[in-house]
C-alpha cells in the first residue's frame, strides 16, 4: 500500500484468500478448508494467521507462497504470515459448502465430530463402522481399500454398488 492509502478491510482480505485454491484439492480454497485462522492489521502490517492441516503437510509451503502472492498482487507490501499450531487444525473446520464442493469433485468429505453415531475417536483411529457415502452414486455400501490415499489426508475407498474407487478425506 502506498502512503495515505486506505488499508483493505478484513472482508476484502478474506475474499482475496477465498480465491486461493488448496494445491492438493483445487476445488476448495484455503478459506473453505479453515486453514486461514485470522486476518488482522498490526499498525500498517497485515498479519495472516494460518494453521496447516497437519505438521507434515507437504503443501504448507506452497499454501503460504500462494497466500502471500494473492495479497501482494493487491498491493499490500507489509505482510506477515504466522503459523498457529494450537489448537491443531481439524476437519470439523471444513464448512458445509466446502464439504459439498469435495463431494461434487468426487472426494467423500470427512465424517465430522457431530456424526450421529458419536464415535469420532474410533474414526480418528480408523476403527469402527464409519458409513462413508460414495460421492458418485450416494451409496453407503462402501469399503476402505487402503488407509493411504492419493495424499496423506485421504484414504482410498471403493463403492460396492457402482464399483467406482474414490478418495475419502480422513477425519482429523
Backbone as CSV, one residue per row, in Angstrom:
resi,resn,N_x,N_y,N_z,CA_x,CA_y,CA_z,C_x,C_y,C_z
1,UNK,0.848,-1.163,0.000,0.000,0.000,0.000,0.896,1.230,0.000
2,UNK,0.507,2.224,-0.699,1.234,3.479,-0.754,0.820,4.347,0.431
3,UNK,1.697,5.255,0.824,1.398,6.164,1.930,0.087,6.902,1.650
4,UNK,-0.768,6.956,2.658,-2.031,7.656,2.531,-3.175,6.812,1.986
5,UNK,-2.875,5.609,1.510,-3.940,4.737,1.004,-4.660,4.072,2.167
6,UNK,-5.916,3.806,1.959,-6.717,3.133,2.977,-6.380,1.644,2.986
7,UNK,-6.271,1.092,4.184,-5.996,-0.328,4.312,-7.236,-1.124,3.911
8,UNK,-7.043,-2.273,3.290,-8.206,-3.091,2.928,-8.904,-3.611,4.177
9,UNK,-10.172,-3.888,4.048,-10.932,-4.429,5.177,-10.616,-5.912,5.355
10,UNK,-10.993,-6.438,6.511,-10.824,-7.865,6.776,-11.616,-8.670,5.745
11,UNK,-12.825,-8.208,5.425,-13.647,-8.903,4.430,-12.982,-8.912,3.055
12,UNK,-12.341,-7.790,2.686,-11.614,-7.742,1.412,-10.533,-8.820,1.377
13,UNK,-9.727,-8.870,2.445,-8.611,-9.819,2.500,-9.138,-11.249,2.488
14,UNK,-10.169,-11.527,3.265,-10.739,-12.874,3.278,-11.283,-13.248,1.894
15,UNK,-11.843,-12.268,1.194,-12.313,-12.508,-0.172,-11.170,-12.869,-1.103
16,UNK,-10.045,-12.171,-0.969,-8.871,-12.499,-1.786,-8.402,-13.919,-1.492
17,UNK,-8.367,-14.259,-0.197,-7.868,-15.576,0.199,-8.845,-16.694,-0.167
18,UNK,-10.117,-16.359,-0.289,-11.111,-17.349,-0.714,-10.887,-17.763,-2.167
19,UNK,-10.059,-17.020,-2.878,-9.719,-17.350,-4.269,-8.435,-18.175,-4.361
20,UNK,-7.775,-18.440,-3.243,-6.538,-19.218,-3.235,-6.901,-20.693,-3.064
21,UNK,-6.710,-21.482,-4.127,-7.086,-22.892,-4.021,-6.079,-23.692,-3.198
22,UNK,-6.579,-24.733,-2.564,-5.687,-25.681,-1.921,-4.899,-26.365,-3.039
23,UNK,-3.566,-26.470,-2.919,-2.781,-27.046,-4.015,-3.054,-28.530,-4.267
24,UNK,-3.550,-29.250,-3.278,-3.814,-30.679,-3.466,-5.266,-30.954,-3.858
25,UNK,-6.162,-30.035,-3.504,-7.581,-30.189,-3.833,-8.066,-28.828,-4.344
26,UNK,-7.809,-28.519,-5.606,-8.056,-27.161,-6.112,-9.507,-26.717,-6.148
27,UNK,-10.445,-27.610,-5.890,-11.857,-27.222,-5.899,-12.248,-26.467,-4.626
28,UNK,-11.423,-26.536,-3.590,-11.683,-25.812,-2.347,-10.542,-24.830,-2.080
29,UNK,-10.883,-23.732,-1.416,-9.877,-22.724,-1.108,-9.300,-22.940,0.283
30,UNK,-8.244,-22.199,0.574,-7.646,-22.271,1.906,-8.606,-21.724,2.961
31,UNK,-9.521,-20.864,2.559,-10.550,-20.373,3.477,-11.608,-21.459,3.674
32,UNK,-12.028,-22.108,2.582,-13.009,-23.200,2.677,-12.550,-24.272,3.655
33,UNK,-11.266,-24.598,3.622,-10.731,-25.662,4.475,-10.501,-25.230,5.915
34,UNK,-10.585,-23.929,6.187,-10.365,-23.451,7.549,-8.892,-23.286,7.887
35,UNK,-8.033,-23.276,6.875,-6.599,-23.105,7.094,-6.292,-21.673,7.532
36,UNK,-7.021,-20.697,6.985,-6.831,-19.293,7.379,-7.569,-19.086,8.693
37,UNK,-6.804,-18.828,9.740,-7.385,-18.690,11.081,-7.795,-17.260,11.395
38,UNK,-6.968,-16.311,10.943,-7.258,-14.913,11.270,-6.567,-13.999,10.284
39,UNK,-7.153,-12.839,10.117,-6.603,-11.767,9.295,-6.778,-10.497,10.101
40,UNK,-5.678,-9.796,10.362,-5.760,-8.568,11.159,-4.600,-7.658,10.796
41,UNK,-4.791,-6.385,11.070,-3.703,-5.430,10.879,-3.082,-5.089,12.222
42,UNK,-1.760,-5.098,12.254,-0.995,-4.563,13.374,-0.319,-3.321,12.813
43,UNK,-0.845,-2.165,13.200,-0.475,-0.895,12.579,-0.756,-1.015,11.084
44,UNK,0.271,-0.900,10.230,0.029,-0.997,8.796,0.515,-2.327,8.211
45,UNK,0.783,-3.300,9.076,1.218,-4.621,8.632,0.049,-5.596,8.701
46,UNK,-0.223,-6.254,7.580,-1.260,-7.264,7.532,-0.688,-8.573,8.073
47,UNK,-1.361,-9.126,9.062,-0.938,-10.394,9.662,-1.993,-11.441,9.314
48,UNK,-1.551,-12.477,8.614,-2.424,-13.589,8.251,-1.965,-14.795,9.056
49,UNK,-2.865,-15.325,9.859,-2.557,-16.488,10.690,-3.154,-17.721,10.028
50,UNK,-2.287,-18.714,9.816,-2.732,-19.954,9.183,-2.371,-21.143,10.070
51,UNK,-3.167,-22.185,9.922,-2.902,-23.436,10.616,-2.826,-24.530,9.566
52,UNK,-1.666,-25.180,9.443,-1.567,-26.275,8.470,-2.496,-27.419,8.848
53,UNK,-2.935,-28.165,7.854,-3.828,-29.285,8.122,-3.163,-30.313,9.028
54,UNK,-1.886,-30.491,8.901,-1.099,-31.240,9.873,0.354,-30.837,9.708
55,UNK,1.168,-31.076,10.719,2.527,-30.515,10.755,3.407,-30.993,9.609
56,UNK,3.149,-32.159,9.060,3.971,-32.672,7.976,3.377,-32.482,6.602
57,UNK,2.354,-31.662,6.483,1.688,-31.489,5.188,2.665,-30.921,4.160
58,UNK,2.879,-31.637,3.045,3.831,-31.161,2.043,3.369,-29.909,1.311
59,UNK,2.101,-29.560,1.430,1.575,-28.389,0.727,1.692,-27.100,1.535
60,UNK,2.143,-27.170,2.774,2.164,-25.993,3.651,2.954,-24.837,3.058
61,UNK,4.141,-25.099,2.529,4.956,-24.003,1.983,4.324,-23.438,0.714
62,UNK,3.693,-24.279,-0.084,3.015,-23.796,-1.290,1.834,-22.922,-0.902
63,UNK,1.084,-23.339,0.114,-0.059,-22.561,0.583,0.392,-21.184,1.053
64,UNK,1.460,-21.137,1.836,1.981,-19.851,2.317,2.400,-18.965,1.137
65,UNK,3.072,-19.557,0.167,3.510,-18.802,-1.007,2.314,-18.248,-1.778
66,UNK,1.294,-19.060,-1.983,0.107,-18.628,-2.734,-0.673,-17.550,-1.984
67,UNK,-0.744,-17.654,-0.672,-1.399,-16.624,0.136,-0.640,-15.302,-0.010
68,UNK,0.668,-15.366,0.133,1.480,-14.148,0.005,1.330,-13.544,-1.387
69,UNK,1.361,-14.363,-2.407,1.219,-13.875,-3.785,-0.129,-13.190,-3.989
70,UNK,-1.196,-13.804,-3.500,-2.543,-13.236,-3.667,-2.662,-11.878,-2.990
71,UNK,-2.044,-11.731,-1.837,-2.139,-10.468,-1.101,-1.245,-9.406,-1.718
72,UNK,-0.036,-9.772,-2.077,0.878,-8.784,-2.678,0.365,-8.312,-4.029
73,UNK,-0.315,-9.179,-4.753,-0.891,-8.804,-6.051,-1.908,-7.674,-5.889
74,UNK,-2.492,-7.551,-4.689,-3.458,-6.492,-4.401,-2.781,-5.226,-3.890
75,UNK,-1.453,-5.208,-3.859,-0.733,-4.000,-3.472,-0.348,-3.905,-2.011
76,UNK,-0.566,-4.956,-1.239,-0.182,-4.942,0.172,1.302,-5.280,0.251
77,UNK,2.086,-4.365,0.798,3.528,-4.581,0.880,3.969,-5.097,2.243
78,UNK,3.334,-4.614,3.296,3.714,-5.028,4.645,2.824,-6.196,5.054
79,UNK,3.437,-7.368,5.075,2.697,-8.597,5.306,3.525,-9.543,6.167
80,UNK,2.837,-10.200,7.087,3.491,-11.232,7.898,2.555,-12.431,7.980
81,UNK,3.080,-13.596,7.664,2.328,-14.838,7.818,2.781,-15.500,9.107
82,UNK,1.815,-15.942,9.896,2.131,-16.626,11.139,1.461,-17.988,11.131
83,UNK,2.199,-18.996,11.583,1.627,-20.329,11.761,1.154,-20.464,13.193
84,UNK,-0.064,-20.927,13.350,-0.617,-21.194,14.676,-0.928,-22.686,14.725
85,UNK,-0.255,-23.384,15.615,-0.397,-24.832,15.678,-1.354,-25.310,16.757
86,UNK,-1.756,-24.411,17.644,-2.639,-24.808,18.729,-3.829,-23.853,18.801
87,UNK,-5.037,-24.348,18.789,-5.371,-25.750,18.653,-5.055,-26.244,17.244
88,UNK,-4.801,-27.532,17.117,-4.472,-28.060,15.788,-5.679,-28.006,14.859
89,UNK,-5.386,-27.955,13.569,-6.435,-27.948,12.557,-7.271,-29.212,12.679
90,UNK,-8.530,-29.093,12.366,-9.451,-30.223,12.427,-10.354,-30.201,11.202
91,UNK,-10.742,-31.374,10.743,-11.691,-31.434,9.630,-13.044,-30.856,10.016
92,UNK,-13.283,-30.680,11.310,-14.514,-30.027,11.749,-14.576,-28.580,11.260
93,UNK,-13.435,-28.008,10.863,-13.388,-26.624,10.385,-13.795,-26.504,8.919
94,UNK,-13.994,-27.614,8.256,-14.447,-27.588,6.861,-15.954,-27.387,6.881
95,UNK,-16.404,-26.278,6.330,-17.821,-25.942,6.363,-18.658,-26.759,5.400
96,UNK,-19.980,-26.655,5.539,-20.906,-27.426,4.686,-20.716,-27.165,3.186
97,UNK,-20.493,-25.929,2.795,-20.324,-25.619,1.366,-19.060,-26.289,0.818
98,UNK,-17.984,-26.275,1.599,-16.739,-26.914,1.160,-16.905,-28.428,1.095
99,UNK,-17.664,-28.997,2.025,-17.916,-30.441,2.008,-18.675,-30.827,0.731
100,UNK,-19.608,-29.987,0.345,-20.347,-30.264,-0.886,-19.444,-30.115,-2.107
101,UNK,-18.541,-29.134,-2.098,-17.574,-28.991,-3.199,-16.717,-30.251,-3.313
102,UNK,-16.270,-30.791,-2.175,-15.478,-32.023,-2.184,-16.288,-33.162,-2.808
103,UNK,-17.531,-33.306,-2.366,-18.385,-34.379,-2.866,-18.576,-34.247,-4.385
104,UNK,-18.863,-33.038,-4.856,-19.058,-32.814,-6.293,-17.786,-33.118,-7.087
105,UNK,-16.642,-32.940,-6.457,-15.334,-33.188,-7.088,-14.992,-34.681,-7.089
106,UNK,-15.750,-35.485,-6.337,-15.504,-36.919,-6.292,-14.759,-37.394,-5.057
107,UNK,-14.647,-36.536,-4.049,-13.996,-36.888,-2.786,-15.068,-36.929,-1.703
108,UNK,-15.137,-38.039,-0.994,-16.091,-38.127,0.114,-15.584,-37.232,1.240
109,UNK,-16.420,-36.307,1.711,-15.977,-35.405,2.780,-15.829,-36.158,4.100
110,UNK,-15.052,-35.592,5.021,-14.853,-36.266,6.303,-16.145,-36.371,7.097
111,UNK,-16.238,-37.459,7.839,-17.334,-37.617,8.788,-16.893,-36.859,10.020
112,UNK,-17.598,-35.803,10.350,-17.116,-34.924,11.424,-17.561,-35.383,12.799
113,UNK,-17.154,-34.633,13.794,-17.425,-34.961,15.188,-18.885,-34.879,15.577
114,UNK,-19.748,-34.407,14.700,-21.166,-34.311,15.037,-21.969,-35.450,14.416
115,UNK,-21.272,-36.455,13.873,-21.976,-37.582,13.260,-22.870,-38.261,14.295
116,UNK,-23.962,-38.820,13.824,-24.978,-39.384,14.715,-24.445,-40.491,15.615
117,UNK,-23.474,-41.278,15.144,-23.017,-42.394,15.964,-22.079,-41.957,17.088
118,UNK,-21.582,-40.721,17.044,-20.768,-40.173,18.125,-19.468,-40.901,18.377
119,UNK,-18.937,-41.615,17.404,-17.712,-42.387,17.595,-16.533,-41.730,16.892
120,UNK,-16.318,-40.462,17.163,-15.257,-39.725,16.488,-13.886,-40.305,16.777
121,UNK,-13.602,-40.663,18.013,-12.292,-41.205,18.362,-12.020,-42.480,17.574
122,UNK,-13.012,-43.342,17.447,-12.837,-44.565,16.667,-12.526,-44.245,15.214
123,UNK,-13.206,-43.243,14.652,-12.941,-42.864,13.261,-11.540,-42.296,13.109
124,UNK,-11.094,-41.522,14.094,-9.736,-40.974,14.032,-8.699,-42.086,13.992
125,UNK,-8.987,-43.172,14.654,-8.062,-44.304,14.705,-8.287,-45.294,13.565
126,UNK,-9.238,-44.987,12.689,-9.525,-45.875,11.572,-10.335,-47.084,11.983
127,UNK,-10.977,-47.006,13.130,-11.764,-48.113,13.636,-13.253,-47.806,13.492
128,UNK,-14.060,-48.753,13.859,-15.497,-48.516,13.887,-16.150,-48.810,12.550
129,UNK,-17.411,-48.529,12.479,-18.212,-48.823,11.294,-18.623,-47.525,10.615
130,UNK,-17.681,-46.743,10.202,-17.989,-45.483,9.537,-18.763,-45.757,8.257
131,UNK,-19.804,-44.996,8.041,-20.597,-45.109,6.823,-20.183,-43.967,5.902
132,UNK,-19.253,-44.260,5.024,-18.766,-43.274,4.075,-19.566,-43.439,2.790
133,UNK,-20.287,-42.396,2.421,-21.103,-42.455,1.213,-20.261,-42.207,-0.030
134,UNK,-20.545,-42.959,-1.061,-19.872,-42.787,-2.344,-20.229,-41.409,-2.904
135,UNK,-19.237,-40.596,-3.257,-19.547,-39.265,-3.789,-20.133,-39.313,-5.204
136,UNK,-20.062,-40.462,-5.844,-20.588,-40.570,-7.203,-22.069,-40.994,-7.221
137,UNK,-22.404,-42.064,-6.453,-23.787,-42.560,-6.512,-24.546,-42.399,-5.196
138,UNK,-23.849,-42.022,-4.105,-24.503,-41.794,-2.823,-24.700,-43.034,-1.975
139,UNK,-24.275,-44.178,-2.458,-24.441,-45.421,-1.703,-23.534,-45.429,-0.469
140,UNK,-24.052,-46.012,0.614,-23.236,-46.215,1.813,-22.639,-47.618,1.830
141,UNK,-22.859,-48.385,0.779,-22.282,-49.720,0.642,-20.869,-49.579,0.080
142,UNK,-19.966,-49.114,0.939,-18.596,-48.807,0.537,-17.617,-49.524,1.459
143,UNK,-16.375,-49.600,1.018,-15.340,-50.251,1.825,-14.014,-49.538,1.648
144,UNK,-13.277,-49.460,2.737,-11.932,-48.882,2.675,-11.007,-49.887,1.994
145,UNK,-10.276,-49.401,1.007,-9.302,-50.220,0.295,-7.940,-50.076,0.947
146,UNK,-7.615,-48.834,1.302,-6.328,-48.552,1.935,-6.463,-47.303,2.789
147,UNK,-5.849,-47.306,3.941,-5.830,-46.131,4.818,-5.038,-44.998,4.177
148,UNK,-4.287,-45.306,3.155,-3.427,-44.332,2.485,-3.953,-44.075,1.085
149,UNK,-4.245,-42.812,0.792,-4.808,-42.443,-0.498,-3.843,-41.623,-1.330
150,UNK,-4.394,-40.803,-2.213,-3.586,-40.017,-3.143,-2.774,-38.928,-2.457
151,UNK,-3.198,-38.505,-1.270,-2.434,-37.570,-0.438,-2.531,-38.079,0.993
152,UNK,-1.658,-37.626,1.889,-1.688,-38.136,3.265,-3.006,-37.889,3.999
153,UNK,-3.790,-36.899,3.575,-5.031,-36.587,4.278,-6.225,-37.379,3.748
154,UNK,-5.992,-38.264,2.789,-7.087,-39.025,2.210,-6.812,-40.526,2.279
155,UNK,-7.892,-41.303,2.301,-7.824,-42.762,2.261,-8.515,-43.229,0.977
156,UNK,-8.106,-44.398,0.491,-8.693,-44.956,-0.731,-9.883,-45.846,-0.360
157,UNK,-11.030,-45.562,-0.995,-12.249,-46.334,-0.756,-12.806,-46.816,-2.096
158,UNK,-13.762,-47.752,-2.019,-14.422,-48.276,-3.208,-15.911,-48.414,-2.898
159,UNK,-16.715,-48.099,-3.878,-18.163,-48.293,-3.756,-18.491,-49.704,-4.234
160,UNK,-19.191,-50.458,-3.418,-19.568,-51.825,-3.790,-20.785,-51.867,-4.712
161,UNK,-21.465,-50.727,-4.866,-22.624,-50.691,-5.759,-22.244,-50.229,-7.166
162,UNK,-21.619,-49.066,-7.275,-21.253,-48.572,-8.611,-19.839,-49.012,-9.018
163,UNK,-19.109,-49.631,-8.080,-17.764,-50.180,-8.295,-16.692,-49.126,-8.571
164,UNK,-16.990,-47.860,-8.303,-16.025,-46.797,-8.525,-15.111,-46.618,-7.312
165,UNK,-13.821,-46.431,-7.560,-12.929,-46.059,-6.459,-13.077,-44.563,-6.178
166,UNK,-12.802,-44.165,-4.943,-12.846,-42.732,-4.600,-11.986,-42.473,-3.390
167,UNK,-11.614,-41.219,-3.216,-10.879,-40.791,-2.039,-11.867,-40.371,-0.954
168,UNK,-11.497,-40.656,0.277,-12.241,-40.196,1.445,-11.317,-39.276,2.217
169,UNK,-11.748,-38.054,2.476,-10.958,-37.087,3.245,-11.024,-37.512,4.708
170,UNK,-9.908,-37.995,5.237,-9.879,-38.548,6.583,-10.303,-37.526,7.628
171,UNK,-10.979,-38.018,8.640,-11.351,-37.206,9.784,-10.105,-36.960,10.622
172,UNK,-9.807,-35.709,10.862,-8.636,-35.358,11.661,-9.088,-34.491,12.811
